[in-house]
Amino acid sequence: MYKFDIQQYLSYFEFNNIKINNIIEIVIFIVIVFYLIKHFQNTRIWVLIKGIFVMFLIYALSAAFSLKIITNLFQSIISFFIIALIMMFQPELRKMLESVGNKTFLHNVRSHFGKQDNKRFTDHTIQEIVSAVDSMSKVKTGALILIENDIPLDEYVKTGISINSDITSQLITNIFEKNTPLHDGAMIIKNNKIVSATCYLPLSESKSIDKALGTRHRAAIGASEQTDAFIIVVSEETGAISYVYNGKIKHKISSSELAEQLQSINYTVKPTNSKNRKHLFRNTILSVIFGIFFWGLLSIVYNPVETVTINNIPVTIENEQIIEKLNKVYEVVDGETVSIEVTGPKSTIDTLHAEDFVATADLSKLSITNTASIKVTTDKNVKVNTKNAVLQITVEDASELELSIDITKTGKEAYGYYVYNLATSTPTVKVTGPKSIIQTIDKAVANVNVNGANEDFETTAQILVYDKNGAIINDKDCSVNISSISVDASVYNTKEVPVVLDIINNNDDAQIEVIDQKTSTDTVIVAASNELLESIDSITIPIDVTNSSSNTINSIIDLRNYLPSGVIYVGEDNFEYTIEIGKYVTREFTLYPNNIEIKNGEAKITTQKININVTFDKNTVDNVNLSQAKPFIDVSDLTPGKYSLPIQFDNLENIKIEDIYNVDVVVENNET
């Protein structure tokens, strides 16, 4: 169960915080209370309302003077007390709501300002009613007459017999005459008509009714508890005249007093008199007091005080120049943001954000432990608890470092273009900060976005400072004299050209043969001025194999070293090639006739000897023997005679004989 805490709530209540909607709410409460006072005054609930006001006044004073026992007692029982009131005064509340639904709300308010409205009935009707009642009183004829006021009596009318006749004293007397069919029950009068008779009314269950009163009086009180009817009762036993109005009964009145009461209820809005003005002033004052009081009370119920935690409020550091004057710098160790506890009305708490608070730490009040208290302020109507939060810093000597700015590219140029130069008029930057951090700085970089570039352009690049581990130095740790630089970018056209390998051999004794070659790419993209670009058809890479001891040559090279002046290699990767070569030497061997085989006949070689140039792998020079080549001459189909025939070889594996060599031959008898 919620506990009301007026003292805590009022600590946040300030009249300068009241807004237009609050004023409207208060006015509505005042009007409602005004109507309630009008409706309930002179009833049994009115006494209770005054008692409730006194109790709440005691509660407010107890809270103001910190009387905790009384305050806690009220806080514990007040919710149950409200429910009990509703149950106890259910008839009165029902009657009030019915009157609201029947337009009496505005009528009753208007009546306090003395505006006269139509009469409910004529003076003649009053005279007839008073005359009939006086006659019945004298002969002790019991009667029960209900005169409708603002709340309709239709539910009671339906229980009786409809009459709907003009009002005359004779008719009234006759209806209530003993032993007549209509004498039992109540008569209902509306305006200037007798609407119904023999109507049934609810009996009051109140235990405070005088035991001497009979059923007719109890029924009158019961009807008055649920309606605003003016009810006249004539006792059958004593002939006494009584009336019941707003739940109260008035006994033993005279005919003249009855006439006065009927006149007092005759107007739908009563005329103003001095007594009404007095009541108006009193009710208005009470309405203002009660209206404001209940508005504040309900504000506590529906807008209770709450405490929440607001996190991540940034702390602004003040008076930094005090440390700078000492040629020192500081670094925040703890307290860049602060968390606070905020206490206030729920409606305010629900709208709060970290941006609603300003947190500051003053370095002029730095302690010997390098801490400064954090203060948090706000223009909201709440209480702030910083929980003794502090800003913790370290202080050390300041240092400065000047760095050259490395300008790098990011992004990709438009197809067929290349940004070949990035220039700036501000080539260096100065970094200032703690000496321990300055010593870790490696470089300063400005990244230029060249994405989609197809012509020269100018741009601004942000400067980033990196430490030796490649991490960016936070601008909170160090400061730079400039945060960005202006960069001029120059753009070239590009061209795709083939790469040609030029094999070079300066050894006259050895021949070179390229067996196979592989490259990482057959073409490369270069950039240059348009005039120079047109003159480039290929990129030639000279490869000197003169002193190579291996038949496989593999190398990774930087193509930029092989480009003409003014030409730029656009690729990022190095160029790789692999070449398979063969190295050969040529030696002269002497071949004698007895080393030459004669095939397909008989003949005689008359050449004494012949010198033959043989080419072979340089690595097998010691293993070369010309006889392994199996030289021969073919004399098939030759008639006897002299011939010059070419020497042929059956086995030229691992050797080359490029020239043709002939020998002189005499064929004597050639039978095959």
VOMILO-351720 format. One line per field, with one value per residue (C-alpha): residue in one letter; x, y, z. Coordinates in nm, 3 decimals, padded with zeros to 5 digits. Layout:
<guvexs>
timar: [a,...] .
c1: [X,...] .
c2: [Y,...] .
c3: [Z,...] .
</guvexs>
This chain:
<guvexs>
timar: [m,y,k,f,d,i,q,q,y,l,s,y,f,e,f,n,n,i,k,i,n,n,i,i,e,i,v,i,f,i,v,i,v,f,y,l,i,k,h,f,q,n,t,r,i,w,v,l,i,k,g,i,f,v,m,f,l,i,y,a,l,s,a,a,f,s,l,k,i,i,t,n,l,f,q,s,i,i,s,f,f,i,i,a,l,i,m,m,f,q,p,e,l,r,k,m,l,e,s,v,g,n,k,t,f,l,h,n,v,r,s,h,f,g,k,q,d,n,k,r,f,t,d,h,t,i,q,e,i,v,s,a,v,d,s,m,s,k,v,k,t,g,a,l,i,l,i,e,n,d,i,p,l,d,e,y,v,k,t,g,i,s,i,n,s,d,i,t,s,q,l,i,t,n,i,f,e,k,n,t,p,l,h,d,g,a,m,i,i,k,n,n,k,i,v,s,a,t,c,y,l,p,l,s,e,s,k,s,i,d,k,a,l,g,t,r,h,r,a,a,i,g,a,s,e,q,t,d,a,f,i,i,v,v,s,e,e,t,g,a,i,s,y,v,y,n,g,k,i,k,h,k,i,s,s,s,e,l,a,e,q,l,q,s,i,n,y,t,v,k,p,t,n,s,k,n,r,k,h,l,f,r,n,t,i,l,s,v,i,f,g,i,f,f,w,g,l,l,s,i,v,y,n,p,v,e,t,v,t,i,n,n,i,p,v,t,i,e,n,e,q,i,i,e,k,l,n,k,v,y,e,v,v,d,g,e,t,v,s,i,e,v,t,g,p,k,s,t,i,d,t,l,h,a,e,d,f,v,a,t,a,d,l,s,k,l,s,i,t,n,t,a,s,i,k,v,t,t,d,k,n,v,k,v,n,t,k,n,a,v,l,q,i,t,v,e,d,a,s,e,l,e,l,s,i,d,i,t,k,t,g,k,e,a,y,g,y,y,v,y,n,l,a,t,s,t,p,t,v,k,v,t,g,p,k,s,i,i,q,t,i,d,k,a,v,a,n,v,n,v,n,g,a,n,e,d,f,e,t,t,a,q,i,l,v,y,d,k,n,g,a,i,i,n,d,k,d,c,s,v,n,i,s,s,i,s,v,d,a,s,v,y,n,t,k,e,v,p,v,v,l,d,i,i,n,n,n,d,d,a,q,i,e,v,i,d,q,k,t,s,t,d,t,v,i,v,a,a,s,n,e,l,l,e,s,i,d,s,i,t,i,p,i,d,v,t,n,s,s,s,n,t,i,n,s,i,i,d,l,r,n,y,l,p,s,g,v,i,y,v,g,e,d,n,f,e,y,t,i,e,i,g,k,y,v,t,r,e,f,t,l,y,p,n,n,i,e,i,k,n,g,e,a,k,i,t,t,q,k,i,n,i,n,v,t,f,d,k,n,t,v,d,n,v,n,l,s,q,a,k,p,f,i,d,v,s,d,l,t,p,g,k,y,s,l,p,i,q,f,d,n,l,e,n,i,k,i,e,d,i,y,n,v,d,v,v,v,e,n,n,e,t] .
c1: [00.000,00.136,00.231,00.160,00.455,00.341,00.661,00.881,00.649,00.611,00.989,00.966,00.653,00.714,00.451,00.683,00.677,00.298,00.204,-00.117,-00.244,-00.191,-00.395,-00.674,-00.668,-00.687,-00.981,-01.164,-01.101,-01.230,-01.551,-01.602,-01.546,-01.781,-02.052,-01.980,-02.006,-02.335,-02.467,-02.351,-02.393,-02.667,-02.634,-02.474,-02.179,-02.100,-02.000,-01.773,-01.612,-01.523,-01.379,-01.171,-01.036,-00.930,-00.758,-00.564,-00.471,-00.326,-00.143,00.007,00.123,00.270,00.466,00.582,00.710,00.854,00.618,00.704,00.473,00.158,00.272,00.336,00.002,-00.183,00.021,-00.072,-00.449,-00.544,-00.603,-00.826,-01.005,-01.101,-01.248,-01.443,-01.589,-01.716,-01.888,-02.035,-02.181,-02.285,-02.641,-02.520,-02.262,-02.522,-02.756,-02.481,-02.397,-02.763,-02.788,-02.483,-02.645,-02.961,-02.791,-02.802,-02.429,-02.437,-02.771,-02.644,-02.331,-02.534,-02.772,-02.491,-02.457,-02.823,-02.962,-03.336,-03.484,-03.840,-04.060,-04.125,-04.491,-04.735,-04.826,-05.174,-05.021,-04.839,-05.159,-05.348,-05.074,-05.051,-05.430,-05.461,-05.181,-05.332,-05.672,-05.528,-05.322,-05.629,-05.816,-05.502,-05.510,-05.175,-05.010,-04.678,-04.618,-04.301,-04.238,-03.988,-03.689,-03.400,-03.356,-03.638,-03.864,-03.965,-03.856,-04.103,-04.377,-04.382,-04.463,-04.790,-05.112,-05.090,-05.316,-05.172,-05.426,-05.419,-05.346,-05.636,-05.658,-05.982,-05.817,-05.515,-05.735,-05.955,-05.662,-05.527,-05.874,-05.888,-06.042,-06.001,-05.813,-05.533,-05.467,-05.181,-04.835,-04.686,-04.815,-04.568,-04.608,-04.417,-04.448,-04.824,-04.950,-05.024,-04.834,-04.898,-05.028,-04.987,-04.613,-04.367,-04.058,-03.735,-03.705,-03.400,-03.155,-03.008,-02.988,-02.991,-03.363,-03.582,-03.752,-04.076,-04.102,-04.311,-04.283,-04.417,-04.137,-03.870,-03.982,-03.962,-03.606,-03.511,-03.636,-03.458,-03.129,-03.145,-03.311,-03.336,-03.715,-03.895,-04.108,-04.407,-04.524,-04.846,-04.849,-05.156,-05.116,-05.050,-05.141,-04.797,-04.661,-04.298,-04.083,-03.768,-03.512,-03.155,-03.173,-03.282,-03.624,-03.794,-04.071,-04.384,-04.387,-04.677,-04.860,-04.684,-04.342,-04.433,-04.535,-04.198,-04.007,-04.209,-04.132,-03.760,-03.745,-03.982,-03.714,-03.489,-03.225,-03.276,-03.284,-03.001,-03.038,-02.797,-02.794,-02.709,-02.430,-02.282,-02.306,-02.156,-01.852,-01.805,-01.844,-01.612,-01.335,-01.378,-01.385,-01.053,-00.891,-01.027,-00.968,-00.600,-00.564,-00.715,-00.525,-00.202,-00.312,-00.391,-00.065,00.107,-00.094,-00.051,00.280,00.477,00.836,01.081,01.457,01.639,01.999,02.113,02.431,02.698,02.674,02.986,03.204,03.327,03.668,03.711,04.028,04.259,04.490,04.616,04.801,04.908,05.079,05.302,05.408,05.231,04.965,04.706,04.526,04.187,04.213,03.857,03.555,03.510,03.143,02.945,02.638,02.399,02.088,01.795,01.490,01.173,00.812,00.749,00.624,00.960,01.170,01.016,01.132,01.493,01.794,02.168,02.151,01.940,02.236,02.564,02.857,03.175,03.507,03.722,04.099,04.163,04.036,04.257,04.357,04.706,04.589,04.502,04.126,03.854,03.493,03.231,02.935,02.610,02.347,02.012,01.723,01.477,01.288,01.470,01.731,02.068,02.299,02.646,02.748,03.073,03.191,03.540,03.754,04.087,04.377,04.750,04.984,05.323,05.564,05.450,05.646,05.627,05.713,05.716,05.630,05.630,05.284,05.252,04.979,04.817,04.532,04.208,03.944,03.977,04.012,03.778,03.873,04.159,04.287,04.549,04.625,05.002,05.079,04.942,05.093,05.034,05.170,05.168,05.410,05.452,05.240,05.328,05.198,05.185,05.110,05.247,05.609,05.530,05.285,05.491,05.775,05.548,05.444,05.555,05.398,05.132,04.910,04.660,04.430,04.293,03.984,04.042,03.733,03.606,03.873,03.918,04.076,04.294,04.124,04.176,04.052,04.094,04.241,04.215,04.543,04.578,04.869,04.980,05.197,05.464,05.209,04.989,04.721,04.570,04.667,04.348,04.298,04.217,04.569,04.755,04.678,04.792,04.847,04.641,04.368,04.361,04.554,04.465,04.587,04.624,04.581,04.718,04.568,04.721,04.558,04.656,04.746,04.779,05.104,05.272,05.582,05.869,06.161,06.493,06.741,07.104,07.408,07.758,07.944,08.062,08.158,07.811,07.480,07.157,06.817,06.497,06.309,06.010,05.918,05.637,05.542,05.304,05.126,05.153,05.051,05.075,04.902,05.113,05.031,05.198,05.132,04.930,05.230,05.459,05.184,05.143,05.515,05.504,05.425,05.576,05.790,06.117,06.292,06.654,06.763,07.138,07.199,07.570,07.689,07.389,07.485,07.130,06.904,06.607,06.604,06.336,06.317,06.076,06.145,06.006,05.875,05.923,06.296,06.237,06.001,06.102,06.138,05.802,05.610,05.438,05.355,04.992,04.999,05.090,05.239,05.595,05.658,05.773,05.918,06.056,06.275,06.394,06.713,06.967,07.339,07.530,07.898,08.033,08.342,08.524,08.565,08.772,08.596,08.799,08.675,08.690,08.440,08.185,07.954,07.869,07.512,07.336,07.638,08.013,08.225,08.550,08.582,08.874,08.858,09.126,08.952,08.685,08.641,08.281,08.140,07.924,07.699,07.604,07.503,07.782,07.736,07.800,08.118,08.322,08.081,08.048,08.188,08.117,08.115,07.802,07.627,07.673,07.774,07.704,07.672,07.404,07.527,07.205,07.109,07.452,07.639,08.013,08.192,08.306,08.065,08.054,07.801,07.667,07.746,07.432,07.388,07.162,07.188,07.192,07.070,07.204,07.406,07.342,07.518,07.376,07.610,07.620,07.946,08.037,08.305,08.444,08.339,08.431,08.161,08.310,08.034,07.699,07.469,07.192] .
c2: [00.000,00.340,00.574,00.944,01.167,01.529,01.663,01.511,01.612,01.971,02.006,01.996,02.209,02.566,02.805,02.927,02.574,02.571,02.564,02.654,02.295,02.289,02.608,02.455,02.143,02.356,02.558,02.236,02.104,02.429,02.410,02.044,02.118,02.417,02.189,01.921,02.177,02.299,01.947,01.803,02.098,02.048,01.669,01.413,01.382,01.751,01.703,01.419,01.632,01.896,01.623,01.492,01.839,01.870,01.531,01.622,01.954,01.761,01.534,01.827,01.992,01.663,01.627,01.989,01.948,01.597,01.419,01.083,00.856,01.057,01.104,00.732,00.649,00.870,00.738,00.381,00.423,00.693,00.462,00.231,00.534,00.659,00.320,00.311,00.656,00.545,00.245,00.440,00.720,00.530,00.676,01.035,00.979,00.818,01.109,01.354,01.173,01.162,01.533,01.588,01.384,01.591,01.928,02.041,02.092,02.415,02.515,02.495,02.690,02.953,02.980,03.113,03.415,03.511,03.464,03.394,03.119,02.983,02.871,02.501,02.560,02.846,03.013,02.864,02.515,02.595,02.722,02.407,02.179,02.369,02.378,02.004,01.921,02.149,01.984,01.632,01.729,01.844,01.515,01.298,01.165,01.012,01.145,01.112,01.365,01.386,01.710,01.653,01.883,01.836,01.458,01.282,01.052,00.837,00.511,00.576,00.708,00.374,00.189,00.379,00.464,00.743,01.043,01.341,01.592,01.951,02.012,02.090,02.055,01.852,01.600,01.559,01.514,01.266,01.054,01.011,00.956,00.631,00.330,00.479,00.280,00.541,00.626,00.380,00.479,00.809,01.086,01.241,01.602,01.747,02.113,02.186,01.827,01.530,01.270,00.949,00.801,00.479,00.484,00.261,00.421,00.262,00.250,00.410,00.168,00.436,00.333,00.693,00.740,00.799,00.476,00.669,00.735,00.495,00.340,00.649,00.866,00.600,00.580,00.959,00.961,00.670,00.858,01.176,00.987,00.889,01.198,01.571,01.562,01.774,01.529,01.616,01.373,01.393,01.161,00.938,00.902,01.261,01.466,01.635,01.786,01.706,01.754,01.572,01.736,01.634,01.343,01.557,01.554,01.853,01.761,01.936,02.237,02.474,02.536,02.873,02.712,02.456,02.735,02.906,02.587,02.532,02.886,02.830,02.537,02.691,02.845,02.627,02.892,03.075,03.452,03.621,03.755,03.859,03.509,03.357,03.607,03.505,03.138,03.221,03.387,03.105,02.832,03.009,03.038,02.676,02.567,02.739,02.591,02.239,02.254,02.341,02.094,01.800,01.889,01.874,01.552,01.378,01.509,01.311,00.998,01.008,01.190,01.035,01.117,00.874,00.826,00.711,00.687,00.890,00.754,00.882,01.255,01.410,01.611,01.954,02.048,02.409,02.619,02.394,02.692,02.658,02.338,02.475,02.773,02.526,02.373,02.059,01.844,01.618,01.300,01.197,00.862,00.845,01.073,01.160,01.084,01.068,00.880,01.055,00.981,01.211,01.246,01.430,01.401,01.113,01.344,01.523,01.209,01.039,01.321,01.342,01.260,01.300,01.616,01.786,01.799,01.992,01.826,02.026,01.971,02.273,02.213,02.523,02.317,02.017,01.821,01.691,01.353,01.513,01.483,01.744,01.719,01.687,01.922,01.858,02.125,02.129,02.364,02.083,02.077,01.775,01.691,01.562,01.332,01.298,01.035,01.229,01.172,01.304,01.360,01.175,01.297,01.243,01.538,01.529,01.744,01.865,01.778,01.873,01.685,01.806,01.541,01.531,01.451,01.136,01.195,00.871,00.781,00.601,00.488,00.414,00.660,00.650,00.387,00.508,00.767,00.775,01.030,01.051,01.341,01.476,01.807,02.040,02.372,02.248,01.955,01.926,01.916,01.981,01.747,01.855,01.630,01.428,01.333,00.965,00.969,01.191,00.937,00.667,00.867,00.723,00.925,01.167,01.066,01.256,01.032,01.175,01.018,00.980,00.772,00.842,01.107,01.185,01.530,01.747,01.854,02.022,01.876,01.886,01.587,01.511,01.452,01.132,01.069,00.707,00.548,00.287,00.007,00.150,00.279,00.626,00.878,01.007,01.383,01.381,01.258,01.499,01.812,01.908,02.259,02.181,01.922,01.913,02.025,02.139,01.896,01.947,01.622,01.579,01.318,01.130,00.912,00.543,00.284,-00.096,-00.216,-00.561,-00.666,-00.803,-01.009,-00.939,-01.226,-01.106,-01.338,-01.184,-01.518,-01.582,-01.938,-02.036,-02.031,-01.959,-02.108,-02.011,-02.332,-02.178,-01.851,-01.749,-01.404,-01.287,-01.074,-01.028,-00.660,-00.374,-00.036,00.276,00.645,00.946,01.264,01.214,01.286,01.041,00.779,00.770,00.685,00.377,00.046,-00.198,-00.230,-00.416,-00.595,-00.694,-01.026,-01.101,-01.476,-01.463,-01.570,-01.775,-02.108,-02.247,-02.332,-02.191,-01.820,-01.676,-01.318,-01.060,-00.708,-00.359,-00.253,00.111,00.062,-00.028,00.251,00.552,00.880,01.040,00.710,00.573,00.209,00.198,-00.151,-00.225,-00.575,-00.644,-00.823,-01.187,-01.401,-01.756,-01.857,-02.205,-02.179,-02.409,-02.319,-02.481,-02.487,-02.585,-02.800,-02.935,-03.311,-03.507,-03.798,-04.071,-04.310,-04.606,-04.431,-04.401,-04.693,-04.773,-04.889,-05.066,-05.152,-05.161,-04.851,-04.698,-04.357,-04.177,-03.867,-03.909,-03.718,-03.456,-03.194,-03.161,-02.883,-03.033,-02.824,-02.972,-02.887,-02.707,-02.922,-03.246,-03.138,-03.415,-03.686,-03.602,-03.865,-03.827,-04.203,-04.216,-04.028,-04.336,-04.160,-04.340,-04.294,-04.454,-04.601,-04.770,-04.756,-04.620,-04.764,-04.811,-04.480,-04.185,-03.986,-03.711,-03.828,-03.653,-03.798,-03.895,-03.973,-04.228,-04.084,-03.705,-03.720,-03.427,-03.292,-03.076,-03.090,-02.810,-02.817,-03.082,-03.265,-03.474,-03.735,-03.869,-04.228,-04.484,-04.740,-05.060,-05.315,-05.237,-05.531,-05.512] .
c3: [00.000,-00.098,00.187,00.145,00.228,00.223,00.376,00.107,-00.174,-00.056,-00.057,-00.439,-00.468,-00.577,-00.708,-00.982,-01.124,-01.168,-01.535,-01.719,-01.709,-01.330,-01.294,-01.502,-01.282,-00.964,-01.099,-01.187,-00.836,-00.683,-00.890,-00.795,-00.427,-00.455,-00.583,-00.320,-00.042,-00.184,-00.218,00.114,00.350,00.608,00.564,00.788,00.552,00.591,00.953,00.847,00.574,00.832,01.052,00.760,00.695,01.058,01.040,00.728,00.883,01.176,00.932,00.740,01.063,01.183,00.859,00.874,01.230,01.167,01.409,01.258,01.460,01.377,01.017,00.966,01.123,00.877,00.585,00.674,00.715,00.468,00.168,00.372,00.513,00.166,00.074,00.400,00.330,-00.008,00.147,00.439,00.231,-00.075,-00.076,-00.051,-00.326,-00.548,-00.491,-00.580,-00.904,-01.002,-00.952,-01.170,-01.444,-01.411,-01.477,-01.114,-01.117,-01.318,-01.172,-00.815,-00.898,-01.075,-00.779,-00.562,-00.785,-00.743,-01.093,-01.064,-01.278,-01.327,-01.036,-00.996,-00.916,-00.863,-00.539,-00.580,-00.577,-00.254,-00.095,-00.196,-00.059,00.272,00.303,00.244,00.489,00.754,00.713,00.737,01.043,01.228,01.174,01.208,00.854,00.766,00.450,00.261,-00.018,-00.236,-00.426,-00.709,-00.706,-00.954,-00.938,-01.128,-00.925,-01.224,-01.059,-00.774,-01.004,-01.187,-00.862,-00.809,-00.993,-01.248,-01.177,-01.366,-01.235,-01.120,-00.755,-00.522,-00.147,-00.181,-00.415,-00.187,00.119,-00.061,-00.182,00.172,00.329,00.522,00.354,00.006,-00.263,-00.296,00.065,00.120,-00.013,-00.125,-00.351,-00.597,-00.713,-01.007,-01.098,-01.076,-01.116,-00.898,-01.102,-00.909,-00.585,-00.382,-00.468,-00.284,-00.125,00.011,00.388,00.543,00.704,00.925,01.291,01.407,01.333,01.637,01.735,01.788,01.415,01.214,00.872,00.694,00.841,00.775,00.410,00.381,00.514,00.283,-00.024,00.090,00.120,-00.248,-00.400,-00.345,-00.314,-00.057,00.143,00.364,00.632,00.837,01.136,01.156,01.529,01.638,01.333,01.355,01.036,00.941,00.635,00.518,00.294,00.212,00.454,00.753,00.915,01.075,01.326,01.440,01.212,01.159,00.835,00.796,00.839,00.574,00.339,00.392,00.313,-00.003,-00.111,-00.045,-00.287,-00.540,-00.763,-00.980,-00.908,-00.582,-00.560,-00.382,-00.032,00.241,00.386,00.046,-00.001,00.330,00.231,-00.107,00.048,00.297,00.036,-00.208,00.052,00.155,-00.210,-00.281,00.030,-00.025,-00.404,-00.369,-00.084,-00.273,-00.590,-00.394,-00.222,-00.551,-00.693,-00.419,-00.503,-00.880,-00.884,-00.598,-00.511,-00.668,-00.669,-00.983,-01.100,-01.403,-01.562,-01.802,-01.738,-01.897,-01.660,-01.774,-01.635,-01.525,-01.475,-01.680,-01.732,-01.375,-01.469,-01.808,-01.641,-01.455,-01.790,-01.684,-01.843,-01.691,-01.783,-01.647,-01.471,-01.342,-01.352,-01.719,-01.658,-01.336,-01.211,-00.973,-00.771,-00.846,-00.620,-00.719,-00.836,-01.076,-01.352,-01.348,-01.298,-01.603,-01.833,-01.713,-01.927,-01.879,-02.093,-01.826,-01.587,-01.589,-01.413,-01.343,-01.169,-01.073,-01.102,-00.894,-00.600,-00.674,-00.364,-00.284,-00.417,-00.752,-00.705,-00.745,-00.630,-00.903,-00.873,-01.061,-01.124,-01.305,-01.364,-01.288,-00.957,-00.815,-00.554,-00.676,-00.484,-00.642,-00.386,-00.324,-00.682,-00.765,-01.071,-01.048,-01.265,-01.306,-01.357,-01.532,-01.731,-02.072,-02.387,-02.755,-03.074,-03.435,-03.696,-04.074,-04.206,-04.416,-04.672,-04.784,-05.015,-04.936,-05.182,-05.555,-05.841,-06.140,-06.401,-06.623,-06.371,-06.097,-05.824,-05.848,-05.619,-05.288,-05.181,-04.887,-04.774,-04.412,-04.406,-04.025,-03.711,-03.347,-03.080,-02.715,-02.421,-02.131,-02.181,-02.124,-02.416,-02.648,-02.626,-02.772,-03.082,-03.417,-03.697,-03.811,-04.102,-04.318,-04.524,-04.849,-05.003,-05.380,-05.450,-05.805,-05.877,-06.251,-06.238,-06.016,-05.693,-05.355,-05.026,-04.648,-04.463,-04.092,-03.908,-03.706,-03.471,-03.417,-03.151,-03.220,-03.180,-03.454,-03.218,-03.263,-02.993,-02.831,-02.860,-02.489,-02.415,-02.644,-02.842,-03.191,-03.319,-03.631,-03.671,-04.051,-04.359,-04.709,-04.979,-05.356,-05.553,-05.908,-06.144,-06.442,-06.708,-06.702,-06.968,-06.970,-07.137,-07.173,-06.979,-07.191,-07.052,-07.231,-07.175,-07.182,-07.229,-07.246,-07.255,-07.611,-07.525,-07.417,-07.591,-07.400,-07.481,-07.298,-07.230,-07.036,-06.870,-06.627,-06.493,-06.222,-06.484,-06.857,-06.846,-06.598,-06.560,-06.565,-06.532,-06.688,-06.874,-07.192,-07.416,-07.236,-07.209,-07.586,-07.634,-07.410,-07.583,-07.332,-07.022,-07.085,-06.801,-06.880,-06.727,-06.734,-06.722,-06.807,-06.468,-06.366,-06.220,-06.230,-06.516,-06.319,-06.251,-06.012,-05.893,-05.747,-05.861,-05.815,-06.155,-06.068,-06.120,-06.486,-06.583,-06.789,-06.607,-06.541,-06.558,-06.247,-06.176,-06.057,-05.905,-05.546,-05.578,-05.698,-06.028,-06.017,-06.298,-06.334,-06.633,-06.734,-06.952,-07.110,-07.142,-07.429,-07.556,-07.897,-07.934,-08.242,-08.260,-08.522,-08.690,-08.867,-09.138,-08.910,-08.680,-08.958,-09.034,-09.402,-09.445,-09.735,-09.941,-09.974,-10.011,-09.908,-09.739,-09.893,-09.665,-09.406,-09.129,-09.078,-08.804,-08.671,-08.444,-08.170,-07.936,-07.596,-07.238,-07.063,-06.756,-06.955,-07.135,-06.974,-07.084,-07.454,-07.700,-08.072,-08.126,-07.910,-08.187,-08.413,-08.735,-09.069,-09.445,-09.664,-10.004,-10.099,-10.467,-10.564,-10.867,-10.848,-10.860,-10.651,-10.437,-10.171,-09.913,-09.595,-09.256,-09.064,-08.692,-08.521,-08.168,-08.108,-07.751,-07.544,-07.837,-08.140,-08.480,-08.683,-08.990,-09.268,-09.313,-09.632,-09.692,-10.018,-10.090,-10.361,-10.426,-10.570,-10.575,-10.432,-10.421,-10.174] .
</guvexs>
